[in-house]
Amino acid sequence: MAVLGEFLRARRSLLRPEDVGLPALGERRRVAGLRREELAQLAGVSVSYYTRLEQGQSVNASGAILDALAGALRLDEHEREHLRELAAHRPRTQRRPPPERLDPLARDLLRSLGDAPALVLGRRSDVLAWNPLGHALMAGHVDFTAPERPADRPNTARMLFLDPHVRELYADWPRKARAVVGNLRAVAGRHPGDALLASLVGELTMKSPEFVALWGDHRVKPCEADSYDLRHPLVGPLTVAQQILTPARSPDQTVVVVTTAEGSASENTLKLLARSGH
């Protein structure tokens, strides 16, 4: 339950009294955010009970209490689900799962997309497969065959924080970084015993202060469709939409499809990349 306590403390620290209708009173606070007693008051629970939750000493929070806490913390739908997942999990030994296998339906979907840049990601952001244009657009400096070897698979989260080529690709790198970390938080809530995911988070924590800052605020948001301005090293700037498809048989795998607006300069830039032979 330690992660539940970390989540509650992090989200409590993001709220000010005036955000939730409490008087600020002008006093100087030693730490940012609401005090425990203020959040307990808002949620309608005792301070001692809420303190036990934060300290991991209470493991029987009811759905009603979790909903009350979620309301007090101003959590959105994804964050509420994450709170329920954290409260439901019991401490367990972390296990090293077998390498993910590309779902045949995801492979067929990737092949059917034709010339659209696309890649298949596993639940930890490992690239399980990509088509030639997806590879050329997102990581042309990486061996195209690497996803076929589990030990060599590129990981999009690792590359975003640690690979200068991928970092430079995104004109608004901080926004993409927040999206990637928010998705990792959501996955960690669903799979708390995944040793490979814990290893990835540990590596990024050791090597990237920026990851540490983003991971520490416990914001949760699964990856959804979004638009990004890219600075491609071969063909220059373009604006793309990264859209997410989920194979019905493998909900932990996602197919990321990259599109451009019809008739736009970015569409022509993408066609130029396709003709370049990568």
C-alpha positions in Angstrom: 0.0 0.0 0.0 3.0 2.3 0.0 2.3 3.4 -3.6 -1.3 4.3 -2.6 0.1 6.6 0.2 2.6 8.1 -2.3 -0.3 8.8 -4.7 -2.4 10.4 -2.0 0.4 12.6 -0.7 1.4 13.7 -4.2 -2.1 14.7 -5.3 -2.8 16.4 -1.9 0.3 18.5 -2.4 -1.0 19.8 -5.7 -4.1 21.4 -4.2 -4.4 24.7 -2.4 -7.1 25.5 0.2 -8.7 28.1 -2.2 -8.9 25.4 -4.9 -11.3 23.4 -2.8 -13.3 26.2 -1.1 -11.3 26.4 2.1 -10.0 29.7 3.6 -6.3 30.2 3.1 -6.1 32.4 6.2 -2.8 33.8 5.0 -0.7 31.6 7.2 2.7 30.3 6.0 2.7 26.6 5.2 5.7 24.4 5.8 4.8 22.2 2.8 2.8 22.8 -0.4 -0.8 21.7 -0.7 -3.6 20.7 1.6 -2.9 19.4 5.1 -4.1 15.9 6.0 -6.8 17.2 8.2 -8.1 19.5 5.5 -8.4 16.6 3.0 -9.9 14.4 5.6 -12.5 17.1 6.3 -13.3 17.4 2.6 -13.7 13.6 2.2 -15.7 13.2 5.4 -13.3 10.8 7.0 -11.4 11.0 10.3 -7.9 12.4 10.3 -6.6 9.3 11.9 -8.1 7.0 9.3 -6.8 9.1 6.4 -3.4 9.2 8.0 -3.4 5.4 8.2 -4.2 5.3 4.5 -1.3 7.5 3.6 1.0 5.4 5.8 -0.1 2.2 4.3 -1.6 0.9 7.6 -5.2 0.5 6.4 -6.0 -1.9 3.6 -9.8 -2.0 3.6 -10.9 1.3 2.1 -14.4 1.0 0.8 -15.6 2.1 -2.6 -17.5 5.0 -1.0 -14.4 6.2 0.9 -12.3 6.0 -2.3 -15.0 8.0 -4.2 -15.0 10.6 -1.5 -11.2 10.9 -1.5 -11.3 11.1 -5.3 -13.8 13.9 -5.2 -11.8 15.8 -2.5 -8.6 15.5 -4.6 -10.4 16.6 -7.8 -9.4 13.5 -9.6 -10.4 12.9 -13.2 -11.9 9.6 -14.5 -8.4 8.0 -15.2 -7.0 9.1 -11.9 -10.1 7.7 -10.0 -9.6 4.3 -11.7 -5.9 4.5 -10.8 -6.8 5.2 -7.1 -9.1 2.2 -7.1 -6.4 -0.1 -8.6 -3.8 1.0 -6.1 -6.3 0.4 -3.2 -7.2 -3.1 -4.5 -3.6 -4.4 -4.8 -1.8 -6.1 -2.0 1.9 -6.3 -1.5 3.4 -9.0 -3.7 6.7 -10.3 -4.9 7.7 -8.7 -8.2 8.2 -11.3 -10.9 10.0 -11.1 -14.2 7.4 -11.9 -16.8 8.3 -13.5 -20.1 9.0 -11.3 -23.1 5.8 -10.0 -24.7 4.8 -11.6 -28.0 3.4 -9.7 -30.9 -0.2 -10.6 -31.2 -0.9 -11.9 -34.7 -4.0 -9.7 -35.0 -1.8 -6.7 -34.2 0.7 -7.8 -36.9 -2.1 -8.1 -39.4 -3.5 -4.7 -38.4 0.0 -3.2 -38.9 0.3 -4.7 -42.3 -3.1 -3.6 -43.4 -2.3 0.1 -42.7 -0.4 0.3 -45.9 1.7 3.5 -46.2 0.6 5.0 -42.9 3.5 5.2 -40.4 2.7 2.8 -37.5 4.2 0.8 -34.7 2.9 -1.8 -32.2 3.8 -1.1 -28.5 3.7 -3.5 -25.6 2.4 -2.5 -22.2 5.8 -1.2 -21.1 6.3 0.9 -24.2 8.5 -1.6 -25.9 8.4 -1.5 -29.7 7.1 -5.0 -30.7 6.9 -4.1 -34.4 6.9 -1.2 -36.8 6.4 -0.7 -40.5 9.1 0.9 -42.6 7.7 4.4 -42.6 6.9 4.3 -38.9 10.5 3.4 -38.3 11.8 6.1 -40.6 9.6 8.7 -39.0 10.1 7.9 -35.3 13.5 6.3 -35.0 15.3 5.9 -38.3 18.7 5.7 -36.5 17.7 2.5 -34.7 18.1 -0.9 -36.3 14.9 -1.7 -38.1 15.0 -5.4 -37.1 15.6 -4.7 -33.3 11.9 -5.3 -32.3 12.3 -8.9 -33.5 14.8 -9.6 -30.7 13.2 -9.2 -27.2 16.6 -8.3 -25.7 17.2 -5.5 -28.2 13.7 -4.0 -28.5 13.6 -0.2 -28.5 11.5 1.3 -25.7 9.8 4.5 -26.6 9.9 5.8 -23.0 13.6 5.1 -22.6 14.3 6.7 -26.0 12.3 9.8 -25.2 14.3 10.5 -22.1 17.7 9.1 -22.9 18.1 9.2 -26.7 19.0 12.7 -27.9 17.8 11.9 -31.5 14.2 11.1 -30.2 14.3 14.0 -27.8 15.1 16.4 -30.6 12.3 15.0 -32.7 9.6 16.6 -30.6 9.3 20.3 -30.8 7.4 20.4 -27.5 9.3 17.7 -25.7 8.0 18.4 -22.2 4.4 17.8 -23.3 5.3 14.5 -24.9 7.3 13.5 -21.8 4.3 14.2 -19.6 2.1 12.1 -21.7 4.5 9.1 -21.7 5.0 9.3 -17.9 1.2 9.6 -17.3 0.7 6.4 -19.3 3.5 4.6 -17.5 1.8 5.5 -14.2 -1.5 4.0 -15.4 0.3 0.8 -16.5 2.1 0.6 -13.1 -1.2 0.8 -11.3 -2.6 -2.1 -13.3 0.5 -4.3 -13.1 2.2 -3.6 -9.7 4.1 -6.9 -9.8 5.8 -6.4 -13.1 9.5 -6.5 -12.5 10.4 -5.4 -16.0 8.3 -2.3 -15.6 9.9 -1.6 -12.2 13.3 -2.0 -13.8 12.5 0.5 -16.5 11.2 3.0 -14.0 14.3 2.4 -11.9 16.6 3.0 -14.9 14.9 6.2 -15.9 14.9 7.4 -12.3 18.7 6.9 -12.1 19.5 8.5 -15.4 16.9 11.3 -15.9 16.1 14.0 -13.3 13.3 15.2 -15.6 11.7 11.7 -15.4 12.1 11.8 -11.6 10.2 15.2 -11.4 7.4 14.0 -13.7 7.1 10.5 -12.0 6.9 12.1 -8.6 3.7 14.1 -9.2 1.8 10.9 -9.8 -0.3 12.3 -12.6 -2.1 9.5 -14.5 -3.3 9.5 -18.0 -3.4 6.6 -20.5 -2.1 7.5 -23.9 -4.7 8.9 -26.2 -4.8 10.5 -29.6 -2.8 13.7 -29.7 -1.1 16.0 -32.2 2.6 16.8 -32.1 5.0 19.1 -34.0 8.0 17.1 -35.1 11.4 18.2 -36.3 12.5 15.3 -38.5 16.3 15.2 -39.3 15.8 14.3 -43.0 12.6 16.1 -44.1 12.2 18.9 -41.6 9.2 20.1 -39.6 5.8 18.5 -39.8 2.7 18.2 -37.7 1.2 14.7 -37.0 -1.5 13.1 -35.1 -0.6 10.0 -33.1 -3.7 7.8 -32.9 -4.2 4.7 -30.7 -5.8 1.4 -31.7 -6.2 -1.5 -29.3 -6.4 -5.1 -30.6 -9.4 -6.6 -28.9 -7.5 -9.8 -28.1 -4.5 -8.0 -26.6 -5.6 -5.0 -24.6 -2.1 -4.4 -23.3 -0.8 -3.9 -26.8 -1.5 -0.7 -28.8 -1.1 0.1 -32.4 0.1 3.7 -32.8 -0.9 5.1 -36.2 0.5 8.5 -37.4 -1.6 10.6 -39.7 -1.4 14.1 -41.2 -4.1 16.5 -42.2 -5.3 16.0 -45.8 -3.8 18.4 -48.2 -1.4 19.8 -45.7 2.2 20.6 -46.0 2.9 17.9 -43.4 1.2 15.3 -45.7 3.6 16.3 -48.5 6.5 16.1 -46.1 5.5 12.6 -45.1 5.2 11.6 -48.7 8.7 13.0 -49.3 10.0 10.8 -46.4 8.3 7.7 -48.0 10.0 8.4 -51.3 13.4 9.0 -49.8 14.0 5.3 -49.2 14.6 6.2 -45.5 
